[in-house]
Amino acid sequence: MSKRLERFETLKDEMEKVIRPFVRLKIYKPEGVSLKDHAKLPDDPDFRERLEKLVFLYIKSKEEGSFVLVLPVKLSPDNVRKLEDNKGFIGKVNELAEEMAGKDELDPTD
């Protein structure tokens, strides 16, 4: 890459950060994920949206002294978004998590 192009990229990044701040991350390819699928992630708007939401929830949870739980669910993206925005659902998940946290799954007295 030429020095002019490198300088342009640096200036472009600085201007973007002023207009809309961002953080650059390296997301390494997890085991079992194809290189082709992993390479598509930067151009996937749904991935970027989900990642932005996770960042928001993570920062908010740290401020509130809670934690973000990441769970795979077999629902459409639209249905997942509805659940995430439903305070009743989030409340029930929190209740269930508090009830089950620390329980030994092998304990027959549960």
Backbone atoms as SQL, in Angstrom:
CREATE TABLE atoms (id INTEGER PRIMARY KEY, chain TEXT, resi INTEGER, resn TEXT, atom TEXT, x REAL, y REAL, z REAL);
INSERT INTO atoms VALUES
  (1, 'A', 1, 'MET', 'N', 0.852, -1.169, 0.000),
  (2, 'A', 1, 'MET', 'CA', 0.000, 0.000, 0.000),
  (3, 'A', 1, 'MET', 'C', 0.904, 1.240, 0.000),
  (4, 'A', 2, 'SER', 'N', 0.581, 2.195, -0.843),
  (5, 'A', 2, 'SER', 'CA', 1.410, 3.401, -0.938),
  (6, 'A', 2, 'SER', 'C', 1.243, 4.266, 0.301),
  (7, 'A', 3, 'LYS', 'N', 2.224, 5.120, 0.531),
  (8, 'A', 3, 'LYS', 'CA', 2.175, 6.003, 1.705),
  (9, 'A', 3, 'LYS', 'C', 0.994, 6.957, 1.627),
  (10, 'A', 4, 'ARG', 'N', 0.672, 7.417, 0.426),
  (11, 'A', 4, 'ARG', 'CA', -0.479, 8.320, 0.271),
  (12, 'A', 4, 'ARG', 'C', -1.787, 7.604, 0.617),
  (13, 'A', 5, 'LEU', 'N', -1.896, 6.373, 0.162),
  (14, 'A', 5, 'LEU', 'CA', -3.102, 5.602, 0.449),
  (15, 'A', 5, 'LEU', 'C', -3.202, 5.305, 1.940),
  (16, 'A', 6, 'GLU', 'N', -2.081, 4.959, 2.573),
  (17, 'A', 6, 'GLU', 'CA', -2.080, 4.724, 4.016),
  (18, 'A', 6, 'GLU', 'C', -2.496, 5.983, 4.765),
  (19, 'A', 7, 'ARG', 'N', -1.978, 7.115, 4.359),
  (20, 'A', 7, 'ARG', 'CA', -2.329, 8.394, 5.010),
  (21, 'A', 7, 'ARG', 'C', -3.809, 8.702, 4.819),
  (22, 'A', 8, 'PHE', 'N', -4.315, 8.428, 3.602),
  (23, 'A', 8, 'PHE', 'CA', -5.727, 8.646, 3.338),
  (24, 'A', 8, 'PHE', 'C', -6.586, 7.778, 4.260),
  (25, 'A', 9, 'GLU', 'N', -6.230, 6.495, 4.388),
  (26, 'A', 9, 'GLU', 'CA', -6.984, 5.585, 5.247),
  (27, 'A', 9, 'GLU', 'C', -6.968, 6.071, 6.698),
  (28, 'A', 10, 'THR', 'N', -5.820, 6.551, 7.151),
  (29, 'A', 10, 'THR', 'CA', -5.709, 7.065, 8.522),
  (30, 'A', 10, 'THR', 'C', -6.613, 8.279, 8.712),
  (31, 'A', 11, 'LEU', 'N', -6.557, 9.220, 7.773),
  (32, 'A', 11, 'LEU', 'CA', -7.414, 10.415, 7.855),
  (33, 'A', 11, 'LEU', 'C', -8.889, 10.047, 7.773),
  (34, 'A', 12, 'LYS', 'N', -9.211, 9.110, 6.898),
  (35, 'A', 12, 'LYS', 'CA', -10.599, 8.663, 6.755),
  (36, 'A', 12, 'LYS', 'C', -11.096, 8.079, 8.074),
  (37, 'A', 13, 'ASP', 'N', -10.296, 7.211, 8.709),
  (38, 'A', 13, 'ASP', 'CA', -10.675, 6.623, 9.998),
  (39, 'A', 13, 'ASP', 'C', -10.860, 7.703, 11.060),
  (40, 'A', 14, 'GLU', 'N', -9.955, 8.672, 11.097),
  (41, 'A', 14, 'GLU', 'CA', -10.055, 9.747, 12.092),
  (42, 'A', 14, 'GLU', 'C', -11.320, 10.565, 11.881),
  (43, 'A', 15, 'MET', 'N', -11.659, 10.868, 10.642),
  (44, 'A', 15, 'MET', 'CA', -12.876, 11.632, 10.349),
  (45, 'A', 15, 'MET', 'C', -14.121, 10.819, 10.718),
  (46, 'A', 16, 'GLU', 'N', -14.127, 9.538, 10.398),
  (47, 'A', 16, 'GLU', 'CA', -15.272, 8.701, 10.753),
  (48, 'A', 16, 'GLU', 'C', -15.450, 8.644, 12.259),
  (49, 'A', 17, 'LYS', 'N', -14.347, 8.572, 13.000),
  (50, 'A', 17, 'LYS', 'CA', -14.441, 8.517, 14.460),
  (51, 'A', 17, 'LYS', 'C', -15.005, 9.814, 15.029),
  (52, 'A', 18, 'VAL', 'N', -14.721, 10.931, 14.388),
  (53, 'A', 18, 'VAL', 'CA', -15.265, 12.212, 14.842),
  (54, 'A', 18, 'VAL', 'C', -16.769, 12.259, 14.562),
  (55, 'A', 19, 'ILE', 'N', -17.160, 11.794, 13.388),
  (56, 'A', 19, 'ILE', 'CA', -18.564, 11.844, 12.987),
  (57, 'A', 19, 'ILE', 'C', -19.379, 10.779, 13.727),
  (58, 'A', 20, 'ARG', 'N', -18.893, 9.567, 13.713),
  (59, 'A', 20, 'ARG', 'CA', -19.577, 8.448, 14.385),
  (60, 'A', 20, 'ARG', 'C', -18.503, 7.525, 14.974),
  (61, 'A', 21, 'PRO', 'N', -18.203, 7.708, 16.244),
  (62, 'A', 21, 'PRO', 'CA', -17.111, 6.948, 16.860),
  (63, 'A', 21, 'PRO', 'C', -17.270, 5.435, 16.689),
  (64, 'A', 22, 'PHE', 'N', -16.143, 4.760, 16.543),
  (65, 'A', 22, 'PHE', 'CA', -16.164, 3.313, 16.385),
  (66, 'A', 22, 'PHE', 'C', -14.891, 2.715, 16.964),
  (67, 'A', 23, 'VAL', 'N', -14.927, 1.425, 17.118),
  (68, 'A', 23, 'VAL', 'CA', -13.785, 0.654, 17.583),
  (69, 'A', 23, 'VAL', 'C', -13.531, -0.429, 16.542),
  (70, 'A', 24, 'ARG', 'N', -12.283, -0.648, 16.206),
  (71, 'A', 24, 'ARG', 'CA', -11.948, -1.742, 15.283),
  (72, 'A', 24, 'ARG', 'C', -11.620, -2.974, 16.096),
  (73, 'A', 25, 'LEU', 'N', -12.164, -4.092, 15.667),
  (74, 'A', 25, 'LEU', 'CA', -11.931, -5.357, 16.347),
  (75, 'A', 25, 'LEU', 'C', -11.408, -6.387, 15.355),
  (76, 'A', 26, 'LYS', 'N', -10.606, -7.271, 15.862),
  (77, 'A', 26, 'LYS', 'CA', -10.237, -8.447, 15.086),
  (78, 'A', 26, 'LYS', 'C', -11.119, -9.573, 15.597),
  (79, 'A', 27, 'ILE', 'N', -11.869, -10.160, 14.711),
  (80, 'A', 27, 'ILE', 'CA', -12.713, -11.287, 15.093),
  (81, 'A', 27, 'ILE', 'C', -12.138, -12.507, 14.393),
  (82, 'A', 28, 'TYR', 'N', -11.467, -13.325, 15.176),
  (83, 'A', 28, 'TYR', 'CA', -10.814, -14.504, 14.624),
  (84, 'A', 28, 'TYR', 'C', -11.849, -15.557, 14.261),
  (85, 'A', 29, 'LYS', 'N', -11.533, -16.334, 13.266),
  (86, 'A', 29, 'LYS', 'CA', -12.434, -17.379, 12.794),
  (87, 'A', 29, 'LYS', 'C', -12.540, -18.474, 13.847),
  (88, 'A', 30, 'PRO', 'N', -13.738, -18.691, 14.373),
  (89, 'A', 30, 'PRO', 'CA', -13.921, -19.775, 15.339),
  (90, 'A', 30, 'PRO', 'C', -13.755, -21.138, 14.665),
  (91, 'A', 31, 'GLU', 'N', -13.347, -22.107, 15.445),
  (92, 'A', 31, 'GLU', 'CA', -13.199, -23.462, 14.932),
  (93, 'A', 31, 'GLU', 'C', -14.558, -23.963, 14.459),
  (94, 'A', 32, 'GLY', 'N', -14.576, -24.602, 13.328),
  (95, 'A', 32, 'GLY', 'CA', -15.811, -25.160, 12.796),
  (96, 'A', 32, 'GLY', 'C', -16.570, -24.218, 11.878),
  (97, 'A', 33, 'VAL', 'N', -16.094, -22.992, 11.720),
  (98, 'A', 33, 'VAL', 'CA', -16.735, -22.028, 10.826),
  (99, 'A', 33, 'VAL', 'C', -15.917, -21.964, 9.543),
  (100, 'A', 34, 'SER', 'N', -16.592, -21.988, 8.413),
  (101, 'A', 34, 'SER', 'CA', -15.861, -21.969, 7.149),
  (102, 'A', 34, 'SER', 'C', -15.228, -20.603, 6.921),
  (103, 'A', 35, 'LEU', 'N', -14.108, -20.609, 6.243),
  (104, 'A', 35, 'LEU', 'CA', -13.407, -19.370, 5.922),
  (105, 'A', 35, 'LEU', 'C', -14.293, -18.463, 5.070),
  (106, 'A', 36, 'LYS', 'N', -15.061, -19.068, 4.174),
  (107, 'A', 36, 'LYS', 'CA', -15.963, -18.315, 3.297),
  (108, 'A', 36, 'LYS', 'C', -17.034, -17.575, 4.121),
  (109, 'A', 37, 'ASP', 'N', -17.667, -18.288, 5.059),
  (110, 'A', 37, 'ASP', 'CA', -18.700, -17.659, 5.895),
  (111, 'A', 37, 'ASP', 'C', -18.102, -16.575, 6.784),
  (112, 'A', 38, 'HIS', 'N', -16.934, -16.829, 7.319),
  (113, 'A', 38, 'HIS', 'CA', -16.277, -15.855, 8.191),
  (114, 'A', 38, 'HIS', 'C', -15.916, -14.588, 7.410),
  (115, 'A', 39, 'ALA', 'N', -15.473, -14.751, 6.182),
  (116, 'A', 39, 'ALA', 'CA', -15.079, -13.603, 5.359),
  (117, 'A', 39, 'ALA', 'C', -16.267, -12.716, 4.989),
  (118, 'A', 40, 'LYS', 'N', -17.476, -13.268, 5.009),
  (119, 'A', 40, 'LYS', 'CA', -18.683, -12.501, 4.659),
  (120, 'A', 40, 'LYS', 'C', -19.161, -11.586, 5.796),
  (121, 'A', 41, 'LEU', 'N', -18.706, -11.816, 7.021),
  (122, 'A', 41, 'LEU', 'CA', -19.240, -11.091, 8.178),
  (123, 'A', 41, 'LEU', 'C', -19.180, -9.564, 8.075),
  (124, 'A', 42, 'PRO', 'N', -18.066, -8.974, 7.634),
  (125, 'A', 42, 'PRO', 'CA', -18.040, -7.501, 7.590),
  (126, 'A', 42, 'PRO', 'C', -19.111, -6.881, 6.696),
  (127, 'A', 43, 'ASP', 'N', -19.573, -7.623, 5.708),
  (128, 'A', 43, 'ASP', 'CA', -20.587, -7.101, 4.790),
  (129, 'A', 43, 'ASP', 'C', -22.005, -7.501, 5.168),
  (130, 'A', 44, 'ASP', 'N', -22.167, -8.238, 6.257),
  (131, 'A', 44, 'ASP', 'CA', -23.479, -8.716, 6.682),
  (132, 'A', 44, 'ASP', 'C', -24.122, -7.682, 7.611),
  (133, 'A', 45, 'PRO', 'N', -25.153, -6.967, 7.140),
  (134, 'A', 45, 'PRO', 'CA', -25.762, -5.917, 7.976),
  (135, 'A', 45, 'PRO', 'C', -26.395, -6.472, 9.251),
  (136, 'A', 46, 'ASP', 'N', -26.947, -7.687, 9.193),
  (137, 'A', 46, 'ASP', 'CA', -27.549, -8.282, 10.389),
  (138, 'A', 46, 'ASP', 'C', -26.472, -8.563, 11.438),
  (139, 'A', 47, 'PHE', 'N', -25.318, -9.065, 11.005),
  (140, 'A', 47, 'PHE', 'CA', -24.212, -9.318, 11.925),
  (141, 'A', 47, 'PHE', 'C', -23.766, -8.020, 12.592),
  (142, 'A', 48, 'ARG', 'N', -23.617, -6.976, 11.806),
  (143, 'A', 48, 'ARG', 'CA', -23.166, -5.686, 12.353),
  (144, 'A', 48, 'ARG', 'C', -24.183, -5.142, 13.358),
  (145, 'A', 49, 'GLU', 'N', -25.465, -5.267, 13.028),
  (146, 'A', 49, 'GLU', 'CA', -26.523, -4.797, 13.933),
  (147, 'A', 49, 'GLU', 'C', -26.489, -5.578, 15.247),
  (148, 'A', 50, 'ARG', 'N', -26.362, -6.907, 15.142),
  (149, 'A', 50, 'ARG', 'CA', -26.338, -7.748, 16.345),
  (150, 'A', 50, 'ARG', 'C', -25.113, -7.438, 17.193),
  (151, 'A', 51, 'LEU', 'N', -23.982, -7.222, 16.542),
  (152, 'A', 51, 'LEU', 'CA', -22.755, -6.910, 17.259),
  (153, 'A', 51, 'LEU', 'C', -22.869, -5.553, 17.959),
  (154, 'A', 52, 'GLU', 'N', -23.451, -4.562, 17.286),
  (155, 'A', 52, 'GLU', 'CA', -23.657, -3.251, 17.911),
  (156, 'A', 52, 'GLU', 'C', -24.569, -3.372, 19.128),
  (157, 'A', 53, 'LYS', 'N', -25.622, -4.172, 19.006),
  (158, 'A', 53, 'LYS', 'CA', -26.540, -4.355, 20.134),
  (159, 'A', 53, 'LYS', 'C', -25.839, -5.044, 21.299),
  (160, 'A', 54, 'LEU', 'N', -25.010, -6.038, 20.995),
  (161, 'A', 54, 'LEU', 'CA', -24.263, -6.732, 22.045),
  (162, 'A', 54, 'LEU', 'C', -23.308, -5.770, 22.751),
  (163, 'A', 55, 'VAL', 'N', -22.652, -4.907, 21.992),
  (164, 'A', 55, 'VAL', 'CA', -21.747, -3.915, 22.593),
  (165, 'A', 55, 'VAL', 'C', -22.531, -3.007, 23.529),
  (166, 'A', 56, 'PHE', 'N', -23.696, -2.526, 23.077),
  (167, 'A', 56, 'PHE', 'CA', -24.521, -1.652, 23.911),
  (168, 'A', 56, 'PHE', 'C', -24.937, -2.357, 25.196),
  (169, 'A', 57, 'LEU', 'N', -25.438, -3.592, 25.050),
  (170, 'A', 57, 'LEU', 'CA', -25.882, -4.340, 26.223),
  (171, 'A', 57, 'LEU', 'C', -24.732, -4.639, 27.172),
  (172, 'A', 58, 'TYR', 'N', -23.569, -4.944, 26.634),
  (173, 'A', 58, 'TYR', 'CA', -22.412, -5.244, 27.470),
  (174, 'A', 58, 'TYR', 'C', -22.006, -4.019, 28.291),
  (175, 'A', 59, 'ILE', 'N', -21.917, -2.865, 27.647),
  (176, 'A', 59, 'ILE', 'CA', -21.526, -1.638, 28.360),
  (177, 'A', 59, 'ILE', 'C', -22.587, -1.271, 29.388),
  (178, 'A', 60, 'LYS', 'N', -23.862, -1.342, 29.000),
  (179, 'A', 60, 'LYS', 'CA', -24.957, -1.028, 29.922),
  (180, 'A', 60, 'LYS', 'C', -24.958, -1.981, 31.116),
  (181, 'A', 61, 'SER', 'N', -24.733, -3.264, 30.858),
  (182, 'A', 61, 'SER', 'CA', -24.760, -4.235, 31.947),
  (183, 'A', 61, 'SER', 'C', -23.612, -4.016, 32.922),
  (184, 'A', 62, 'LYS', 'N', -22.450, -3.626, 32.415),
  (185, 'A', 62, 'LYS', 'CA', -21.325, -3.355, 33.312),
  (186, 'A', 62, 'LYS', 'C', -21.654, -2.174, 34.229),
  (187, 'A', 63, 'GLU', 'N', -22.317, -1.161, 33.685),
  (188, 'A', 63, 'GLU', 'CA', -22.707, 0.013, 34.482),
  (189, 'A', 63, 'GLU', 'C', -23.729, -0.377, 35.546),
  (190, 'A', 64, 'GLU', 'N', -24.604, -1.326, 35.227),
  (191, 'A', 64, 'GLU', 'CA', -25.662, -1.726, 36.151),
  (192, 'A', 64, 'GLU', 'C', -25.240, -2.868, 37.072),
  (193, 'A', 65, 'GLY', 'N', -24.048, -3.405, 36.855),
  (194, 'A', 65, 'GLY', 'CA', -23.578, -4.500, 37.685),
  (195, 'A', 65, 'GLY', 'C', -24.234, -5.830, 37.359),
  (196, 'A', 66, 'SER', 'N', -24.654, -5.991, 36.116),
  (197, 'A', 66, 'SER', 'CA', -25.236, -7.261, 35.693),
  (198, 'A', 66, 'SER', 'C', -24.351, -7.857, 34.609),
  (199, 'A', 67, 'PHE', 'N', -24.844, -8.847, 33.910),
  (200, 'A', 67, 'PHE', 'CA', -24.051, -9.501, 32.893),
  (201, 'A', 67, 'PHE', 'C', -24.927, -9.845, 31.705),
  (202, 'A', 68, 'VAL', 'N', -24.346, -9.865, 30.526),
  (203, 'A', 68, 'VAL', 'CA', -25.060, -10.225, 29.304),
  (204, 'A', 68, 'VAL', 'C', -24.907, -11.720, 29.084),
  (205, 'A', 69, 'LEU', 'N', -26.024, -12.388, 28.902),
  (206, 'A', 69, 'LEU', 'CA', -26.041, -13.818, 28.653),
  (207, 'A', 69, 'LEU', 'C', -26.299, -14.026, 27.167),
  (208, 'A', 70, 'VAL', 'N', -25.420, -14.733, 26.480),
  (209, 'A', 70, 'VAL', 'CA', -25.582, -14.990, 25.055),
  (210, 'A', 70, 'VAL', 'C', -26.075, -16.422, 24.888),
  (211, 'A', 71, 'LEU', 'N', -27.258, -16.557, 24.296),
  (212, 'A', 71, 'LEU', 'CA', -27.876, -17.872, 24.117),
  (213, 'A', 71, 'LEU', 'C', -28.259, -18.079, 22.662),
  (214, 'A', 72, 'PRO', 'N', -27.918, -19.222, 22.100),
  (215, 'A', 72, 'PRO', 'CA', -28.393, -19.508, 20.740),
  (216, 'A', 72, 'PRO', 'C', -29.859, -19.929, 20.779),
  (217, 'A', 73, 'VAL', 'N', -30.668, -19.328, 19.943),
  (218, 'A', 73, 'VAL', 'CA', -32.086, -19.705, 19.850),
  (219, 'A', 73, 'VAL', 'C', -32.433, -19.925, 18.388),
  (220, 'A', 74, 'LYS', 'N', -33.340, -20.850, 18.155),
  (221, 'A', 74, 'LYS', 'CA', -33.742, -21.163, 16.786),
  (222, 'A', 74, 'LYS', 'C', -35.012, -20.388, 16.458),
  (223, 'A', 75, 'LEU', 'N', -34.834, -19.086, 16.251),
  (224, 'A', 75, 'LEU', 'CA', -35.930, -18.193, 15.879),
  (225, 'A', 75, 'LEU', 'C', -35.456, -17.303, 14.745),
  (226, 'A', 76, 'SER', 'N', -36.413, -16.727, 14.044),
  (227, 'A', 76, 'SER', 'CA', -36.038, -15.782, 12.995),
  (228, 'A', 76, 'SER', 'C', -35.465, -14.523, 13.639),
  (229, 'A', 77, 'PRO', 'N', -34.619, -13.791, 12.919),
  (230, 'A', 77, 'PRO', 'CA', -34.073, -12.544, 13.475),
  (231, 'A', 77, 'PRO', 'C', -35.156, -11.576, 13.950),
  (232, 'A', 78, 'ASP', 'N', -36.267, -11.507, 13.222),
  (233, 'A', 78, 'ASP', 'CA', -37.352, -10.605, 13.633),
  (234, 'A', 78, 'ASP', 'C', -37.956, -11.029, 14.960),
  (235, 'A', 79, 'ASN', 'N', -38.155, -12.324, 15.153),
  (236, 'A', 79, 'ASN', 'CA', -38.720, -12.810, 16.415),
  (237, 'A', 79, 'ASN', 'C', -37.741, -12.616, 17.576),
  (238, 'A', 80, 'VAL', 'N', -36.470, -12.787, 17.318),
  (239, 'A', 80, 'VAL', 'CA', -35.471, -12.550, 18.366),
  (240, 'A', 80, 'VAL', 'C', -35.493, -11.086, 18.782),
  (241, 'A', 81, 'ARG', 'N', -35.566, -10.187, 17.820),
  (242, 'A', 81, 'ARG', 'CA', -35.629, -8.747, 18.129),
  (243, 'A', 81, 'ARG', 'C', -36.857, -8.422, 18.975),
  (244, 'A', 82, 'LYS', 'N', -38.000, -9.054, 18.645),
  (245, 'A', 82, 'LYS', 'CA', -39.218, -8.827, 19.431),
  (246, 'A', 82, 'LYS', 'C', -39.020, -9.254, 20.880),
  (247, 'A', 83, 'LEU', 'N', -38.392, -10.411, 21.076),
  (248, 'A', 83, 'LEU', 'CA', -38.149, -10.889, 22.441),
  (249, 'A', 83, 'LEU', 'C', -37.186, -9.971, 23.187),
  (250, 'A', 84, 'GLU', 'N', -36.148, -9.516, 22.504),
  (251, 'A', 84, 'GLU', 'CA', -35.174, -8.633, 23.151),
  (252, 'A', 84, 'GLU', 'C', -35.810, -7.318, 23.607),
  (253, 'A', 85, 'ASP', 'N', -36.811, -6.870, 22.869),
  (254, 'A', 85, 'ASP', 'CA', -37.467, -5.604, 23.200),
  (255, 'A', 85, 'ASP', 'C', -38.623, -5.782, 24.183),
  (256, 'A', 86, 'ASN', 'N', -38.976, -7.021, 24.503),
  (257, 'A', 86, 'ASN', 'CA', -40.101, -7.302, 25.378),
  (258, 'A', 86, 'ASN', 'C', -39.624, -7.363, 26.835),
  (259, 'A', 87, 'LYS', 'N', -39.977, -6.360, 27.613),
  (260, 'A', 87, 'LYS', 'CA', -39.524, -6.290, 29.010),
  (261, 'A', 87, 'LYS', 'C', -40.070, -7.457, 29.844),
  (262, 'A', 88, 'GLY', 'N', -41.270, -7.933, 29.512),
  (263, 'A', 88, 'GLY', 'CA', -41.836, -9.080, 30.225),
  (264, 'A', 88, 'GLY', 'C', -40.994, -10.334, 30.008),
  (265, 'A', 89, 'PHE', 'N', -40.566, -10.548, 28.765),
  (266, 'A', 89, 'PHE', 'CA', -39.728, -11.709, 28.463),
  (267, 'A', 89, 'PHE', 'C', -38.388, -11.602, 29.192),
  (268, 'A', 90, 'ILE', 'N', -37.775, -10.428, 29.138),
  (269, 'A', 90, 'ILE', 'CA', -36.478, -10.228, 29.802),
  (270, 'A', 90, 'ILE', 'C', -36.630, -10.448, 31.305),
  (271, 'A', 91, 'GLY', 'N', -37.729, -9.976, 31.880),
  (272, 'A', 91, 'GLY', 'CA', -37.980, -10.182, 33.305),
  (273, 'A', 91, 'GLY', 'C', -38.086, -11.660, 33.656),
  (274, 'A', 92, 'LYS', 'N', -38.817, -12.423, 32.825),
  (275, 'A', 92, 'LYS', 'CA', -38.955, -13.867, 33.069),
  (276, 'A', 92, 'LYS', 'C', -37.616, -14.582, 32.940),
  (277, 'A', 93, 'VAL', 'N', -36.813, -14.187, 31.961),
  (278, 'A', 93, 'VAL', 'CA', -35.486, -14.794, 31.797),
  (279, 'A', 93, 'VAL', 'C', -34.630, -14.495, 33.025),
  (280, 'A', 94, 'ASN', 'N', -34.689, -13.260, 33.516),
  (281, 'A', 94, 'ASN', 'CA', -33.916, -12.902, 34.712),
  (282, 'A', 94, 'ASN', 'C', -34.364, -13.719, 35.920),
  (283, 'A', 95, 'GLU', 'N', -35.675, -13.865, 36.099),
  (284, 'A', 95, 'GLU', 'CA', -36.193, -14.666, 37.218),
  (285, 'A', 95, 'GLU', 'C', -35.708, -16.112, 37.125),
  (286, 'A', 96, 'LEU', 'N', -35.819, -16.689, 35.941),
  (287, 'A', 96, 'LEU', 'CA', -35.384, -18.069, 35.749),
  (288, 'A', 96, 'LEU', 'C', -33.878, -18.205, 35.981),
  (289, 'A', 97, 'ALA', 'N', -33.109, -17.251, 35.494),
  (290, 'A', 97, 'ALA', 'CA', -31.660, -17.297, 35.680),
  (291, 'A', 97, 'ALA', 'C', -31.294, -17.213, 37.155),
  (292, 'A', 98, 'GLU', 'N', -31.951, -16.319, 37.895),
  (293, 'A', 98, 'GLU', 'CA', -31.678, -16.199, 39.331),
  (294, 'A', 98, 'GLU', 'C', -32.051, -17.488, 40.059),
  (295, 'A', 99, 'GLU', 'N', -33.163, -18.082, 39.658),
  (296, 'A', 99, 'GLU', 'CA', -33.629, -19.315, 40.292),
  (297, 'A', 99, 'GLU', 'C', -32.670, -20.476, 40.021),
  (298, 'A', 100, 'MET', 'N', -32.148, -20.542, 38.796),
  (299, 'A', 100, 'MET', 'CA', -31.325, -21.684, 38.412),
  (300, 'A', 100, 'MET', 'C', -29.833, -21.491, 38.651),
  (301, 'A', 101, 'ALA', 'N', -29.397, -20.271, 38.828),
  (302, 'A', 101, 'ALA', 'CA', -27.963, -20.013, 38.999),
  (303, 'A', 101, 'ALA', 'C', -27.448, -20.731, 40.234),
  (304, 'A', 102, 'GLY', 'N', -26.357, -21.434, 40.064),
  (305, 'A', 102, 'GLY', 'CA', -25.746, -22.111, 41.198),
  (306, 'A', 102, 'GLY', 'C', -26.315, -23.472, 41.493),
  (307, 'A', 103, 'LYS', 'N', -27.420, -23.842, 40.866),
  (308, 'A', 103, 'LYS', 'CA', -27.978, -25.176, 41.113),
  (309, 'A', 103, 'LYS', 'C', -27.122, -26.215, 40.437),
  (310, 'A', 104, 'ASP', 'N', -26.929, -27.313, 41.101),
  (311, 'A', 104, 'ASP', 'CA', -26.180, -28.422, 40.532),
  (312, 'A', 104, 'ASP', 'C', -27.167, -29.279, 39.758),
  (313, 'A', 105, 'GLU', 'N', -26.954, -29.407, 38.462),
  (314, 'A', 105, 'GLU', 'CA', -27.891, -30.167, 37.628),
  (315, 'A', 105, 'GLU', 'C', -27.977, -31.629, 38.037),
  (316, 'A', 106, 'LEU', 'N', -26.973, -32.129, 38.705),
  (317, 'A', 106, 'LEU', 'CA', -26.974, -33.527, 39.104),
  (318, 'A', 106, 'LEU', 'C', -27.594, -33.740, 40.488),
  (319, 'A', 107, 'ASP', 'N', -27.996, -32.662, 41.145),
  (320, 'A', 107, 'ASP', 'CA', -28.574, -32.756, 42.496),
  (321, 'A', 107, 'ASP', 'C', -30.011, -33.269, 42.379),
  (322, 'A', 108, 'PRO', 'N', -30.304, -34.462, 42.885),
  (323, 'A', 108, 'PRO', 'CA', -31.658, -35.034, 42.743),
  (324, 'A', 108, 'PRO', 'C', -32.701, -34.351, 43.634),
  (325, 'A', 109, 'THR', 'N', -32.294, -33.481, 44.556),
  (326, 'A', 109, 'THR', 'CA', -33.261, -32.831, 45.437),
  (327, 'A', 109, 'THR', 'C', -33.900, -31.608, 44.821),
  (328, 'A', 110, 'ASP', 'N', -33.462, -31.197, 43.640),
  (329, 'A', 110, 'ASP', 'CA', -34.048, -30.007, 42.988),
  (330, 'A', 110, 'ASP', 'C', -35.463, -30.260, 42.550);
